[in-house]
């Protein structure tokens, strides 16, 4: 599976679910069940690699602004949700998290920003297909600490200055 196929599965599942993160996870499992087990493992590698790339202080700060706070677990689920938004949103956010202010049409913190189930879709599909657990993905270990420089999430003024678009749209 190449990167284009990965993003097509993400986009197709999001469109089928009309943006609902829980329904997107279900739609993704259904789409993955149409592939062979090796392709599901490839999908899982793509997902996990992007999940690890998104482990940065800047994205955690963006999640904190969007969600009104983000614990470790909330940030994990936010990264799954971010991948679920598709390539343009994901890559744009990685390049400059403040771009999320322009890349997101709507954001409802009661529904959006949490896609824990999306992170398990490949595991679920693989288990349904094979009756076994997903094999080791043979990826480098995830970063121990978020990438980039530390940010104080309690410093509203600092967050507003660093992420003016997000702050103005979602916290003002």
SVG drawing of the C-alpha trace seen along z (x, -y; Angstrom):
<svg xmlns="http://www.w3.org/2000/svg" viewBox="-23 -37 37 54">
<polyline fill="none" stroke="black" stroke-width="0.4" points="0.0,0.0 1.4,-3.4 0.7,-6.7 -2.0,-7.7 -4.0,-4.5 -3.6,-5.1 -5.1,-8.6 -7.9,-7.4 -9.0,-4.9 -8.9,-7.7 -10.9,-10.1 -13.4,-7.5 -14.2,-6.5 -14.5,-10.1 -16.9,-10.9 -18.9,-7.8 -19.3,-8.8 -20.1,-12.4 -17.3,-13.5 -18.4,-11.6 -15.2,-10.1 -16.9,-7.0 -18.7,-6.2 -15.5,-6.9 -13.7,-4.2 -16.5,-1.7 -16.4,-2.7 -12.6,-2.3 -12.8,1.2 -15.3,2.2 -13.0,0.8 -10.0,2.6 -11.9,5.9 -12.0,5.7 -8.2,5.9 -5.8,8.7 -4.1,9.0 -0.8,7.8 -2.4,4.6 -4.0,4.0 -0.6,4.3 0.7,1.8 -2.2,-0.5 -1.3,-0.2 2.3,-1.1 1.2,-4.3 -1.1,-5.2 1.4,-4.6 4.1,-6.5 1.9,-9.6 0.7,-9.2 4.3,-9.4 5.1,-12.3 2.3,-14.3 3.8,-13.9 4.9,-17.5 4.6,-20.3 3.1,-22.6 0.3,-20.2 -0.3,-19.5 -0.7,-23.2 -3.1,-23.3 -5.1,-20.5 -5.2,-22.3 -6.6,-25.4 -9.2,-23.5 -10.3,-21.3 -9.9,-23.7 -7.2,-21.5 -5.6,-18.2 -4.4,-15.5 -1.9,-12.9 -4.8,-10.6 -6.8,-13.5 -3.7,-14.4 -3.4,-10.7 -7.0,-10.7 -6.5,-14.1 -3.7,-12.8 -5.9,-9.9 -8.6,-12.5 -6.1,-14.7 -5.1,-11.8 -8.7,-11.1 -9.2,-14.6 -7.1,-13.7 -3.8,-14.5 -4.3,-18.2 -5.4,-19.0 -2.8,-16.6 0.2,-17.8 -0.9,-21.4 -1.1,-21.0 2.3,-19.3 3.8,-22.2 2.1,-24.9 -0.5,-24.0 -1.9,-27.5 -3.1,-26.7 -5.8,-24.5 -7.7,-27.8 -8.1,-27.9 -8.1,-24.2 -11.0,-23.2 -14.4,-24.1 -16.1,-23.5 -14.9,-22.2 -17.2,-21.1 -15.1,-20.1 -17.9,-17.8 -17.6,-15.7 -14.4,-16.6 -10.8,-16.1 -11.3,-12.7 -11.0,-9.6 -9.6,-7.0 -11.4,-4.2 -9.8,-5.3 -6.4,-4.3 -7.7,-0.8 -9.4,-0.3 -6.5,1.7 -6.1,3.9 -9.8,4.7 -9.9,5.4 -6.8,7.6 -8.2,9.6 -11.5,10.1 -9.7,11.3 -7.2,13.6 -8.3,14.3 -4.9,13.1 -3.4,9.9 -1.6,7.4 2.1,8.4 4.8,6.0 5.0,3.2 8.8,3.0 8.7,-0.8 11.2,-2.9 10.3,-3.4 8.0,-6.4 9.6,-9.6 9.9,-9.5 9.1,-13.2 7.1,-15.5 9.1,-16.9 10.1,-20.5 10.5,-22.9 8.4,-22.7 5.4,-24.9 3.5,-26.0 -0.1,-25.1 -1.2,-27.3 0.3,-30.4 -2.7,-31.9 -0.8,-34.9 2.0,-32.8 -0.4,-30.5 -2.3,-33.4 0.9,-34.9 2.3,-31.7 -1.0,-30.5 -3.0,-33.7 -5.3,-32.1 -6.4,-29.3 -6.6,-31.5 -8.7,-34.1 -11.1,-31.6 -11.5,-29.1 -10.7,-30.8 -11.5,-34.5"/>
</svg>
